[in-house]
Amino acid sequence: MNRKAETGGGDAATVVETENRTIVLVGLMGAGKSSIGRRLAAALDLPFRDADTEIETASNMSIPEFFETHGEAAFREGERKVIARLLDEPRHVLATGGGAFMAPDTRRVIAEKGRSIWLRADLDVIYKRCMKRNNRPLLKTGDPKKTLQRLMDERYPVYAEADITIDSGDGPHEIVVDKIIAALAACESNSHIPDNTGKR
């Protein structure tokens, strides 16, 4: 059974001392996984890794180039292998691609070796952030906002299987980082974690 954590104030040192799992950020493109992940890693004095960056390094291609050359199926397979490898490394904060958590094998290995955190954001927030950069392969054709809504409909029920759900809005990323640290501390200090999936 997945445990969901309430959010609030927390102490980074407590989390570092009591938790030994890699912290895995999941969520749709534009949710803030990389930018929030870097700040979270700094707050917890942990290394930060980005699965997309690792894939680009391994393939010597950008993500858009990889999609264009090899297709999405090959990308997902490479992504699965990279995430499994990273989860075997010492504890760190790991930002994953938007589709990574959709793969059952990847969800399983994350559940076994990591602590998953879904950064949940509304459509308008996601759309605004995604339109700032023109490097999202899945948004290259058609109506980007409609595509994002479709992806949200497909993926949000799966993202909800993450251990912790944190809302990522338009406010400062530091607020989200504080919420994550508090939720991680709650996971370790409480035997029963209330479910906050439906809370805003």
C-alpha positions in Angstrom: 0.0 0.0 0.0 1.4 3.4 -0.9 1.8 5.9 1.8 0.8 9.6 1.3 2.3 12.3 3.4 0.8 15.6 4.6 2.8 18.7 3.8 4.0 21.4 6.2 7.2 22.7 7.9 10.1 20.3 8.4 13.8 19.9 9.2 16.2 18.9 6.4 18.7 17.3 8.9 16.0 14.9 10.2 15.3 13.6 6.7 19.0 13.1 6.0 19.6 11.2 9.2 16.5 8.9 9.0 16.0 8.2 5.3 18.4 6.3 3.1 16.4 6.1 -0.1 17.0 8.1 -3.3 14.3 10.7 -3.6 12.7 10.3 -7.0 10.7 13.3 -8.4 7.9 12.3 -10.9 5.3 14.3 -12.7 4.4 15.9 -16.1 6.8 18.0 -18.1 6.8 21.5 -16.7 6.0 20.4 -13.1 9.4 21.7 -11.9 11.2 18.4 -11.3 14.6 19.6 -12.4 14.6 23.1 -10.9 12.9 21.9 -7.6 15.2 18.8 -7.5 18.3 20.9 -7.6 17.1 23.1 -4.7 16.0 20.0 -2.8 19.3 18.3 -3.3 21.2 21.5 -2.0 18.9 21.7 1.0 19.5 18.0 1.9 23.2 18.2 1.0 22.7 15.4 -1.6 23.9 15.0 -5.2 21.3 15.8 -7.9 20.8 13.7 -11.0 18.5 14.2 -14.0 17.5 11.1 -15.9 17.1 13.1 -19.2 20.6 14.5 -18.8 22.0 11.0 -18.1 20.2 9.7 -21.3 21.7 12.6 -23.4 25.1 11.8 -22.1 24.9 8.1 -22.7 23.5 8.5 -26.2 25.4 11.7 -27.2 22.1 13.1 -28.4 19.6 15.6 -27.1 16.2 14.3 -26.0 14.5 15.7 -29.1 17.2 14.2 -31.4 16.8 10.8 -29.7 13.0 10.9 -30.2 13.4 11.9 -33.9 16.1 9.3 -34.6 15.0 6.3 -32.6 11.4 7.0 -31.6 9.6 7.1 -28.3 9.6 3.3 -27.6 13.5 3.2 -27.8 13.7 6.3 -25.6 11.5 4.7 -22.9 13.6 1.6 -22.9 16.8 3.6 -22.5 15.1 5.7 -19.8 14.1 2.5 -17.9 17.7 1.2 -17.9 19.1 4.6 -16.9 16.8 5.0 -13.9 17.4 1.4 -12.8 21.2 2.1 -12.9 20.9 5.4 -11.0 18.8 3.8 -8.3 21.7 1.4 -7.6 24.0 4.4 -6.9 24.3 6.1 -3.4 21.4 8.2 -2.3 20.6 11.3 -4.3 17.8 13.4 -5.6 16.6 12.1 -9.0 14.4 14.0 -11.5 12.7 11.7 -14.0 11.1 12.4 -17.4 7.4 12.9 -17.6 6.7 9.4 -19.0 9.1 7.4 -16.9 6.7 6.6 -14.0 4.2 5.3 -16.5 6.3 2.1 -17.1 5.3 -0.6 -14.6 8.9 -1.9 -14.4 10.2 1.6 -13.5 7.5 2.1 -10.9 8.4 -1.2 -9.3 12.2 -0.4 -9.1 11.4 3.1 -7.8 9.1 1.6 -5.1 11.8 -0.9 -4.1 14.8 1.5 -4.0 13.5 5.0 -3.9 11.0 7.4 -2.3 8.7 8.7 -5.1 7.3 12.3 -5.0 4.7 13.5 -7.5 5.0 17.2 -8.2 1.4 17.9 -9.2 0.5 21.0 -11.1 -2.6 22.4 -12.8 -2.9 22.7 -16.6 -2.4 26.4 -16.8 0.8 26.2 -14.7 2.2 23.4 -16.8 1.3 25.1 -20.1 2.9 28.4 -19.1 6.1 26.7 -18.1 6.3 24.4 -21.1 5.8 27.3 -23.6 9.0 29.0 -22.2 11.1 26.3 -23.9 10.6 24.7 -27.3 12.3 21.4 -26.5 9.4 19.1 -25.6 9.1 16.4 -28.3 5.5 15.5 -27.3 4.4 19.1 -27.8 5.9 19.6 -31.3 2.7 18.9 -33.2 -1.0 19.9 -32.9 -2.4 21.9 -30.0 0.1 21.9 -27.1 -2.5 22.7 -24.5 -4.8 20.0 -25.7 -1.9 17.5 -25.7 -1.0 18.5 -22.1 -4.6 18.0 -21.0 -4.6 14.5 -22.6 -1.3 13.6 -20.9 -2.7 14.8 -17.6 -5.8 12.7 -18.0 -3.7 9.6 -18.9 -0.9 10.1 -16.4 -2.2 11.7 -13.3 -4.0 8.6 -12.0 -0.6 6.7 -12.3 1.4 9.6 -10.8 -1.0 9.3 -7.8 0.6 6.0 -7.0 3.7 7.9 -5.8 4.5 7.8 -2.1 4.0 11.5 -1.6 2.0 14.1 -3.5 3.1 17.8 -3.5 1.4 20.6 -5.3 3.7 22.6 -7.5 2.2 26.0 -8.3 3.3 29.4 -9.5 4.9 30.3 -6.2 8.6 30.2 -5.2 10.2 26.8 -5.6 11.6 27.1 -2.1 8.1 26.7 -0.7 7.7 23.4 -2.6 11.1 22.2 -1.3 10.0 22.9 2.3 6.9 20.9 1.7 8.8 18.0 0.3 11.3 18.0 3.3 8.4 18.0 5.7 6.6 15.2 3.9 9.8 13.1 3.9 10.2 13.6 7.6 6.6 12.6 8.2 7.1 9.4 6.2 9.8 8.4 8.6 8.4 9.6 11.9 4.8 8.3 11.6 3.7 4.7 11.4 0.4 5.8 9.8 0.6 8.4 7.1 -2.7 10.2 6.2 -3.7 10.2 2.5 -3.6 13.8 1.1 -4.2 12.9 -2.6 -7.4 14.8 -2.8 -6.2 17.8 -0.8 -5.2 21.2 -2.2 
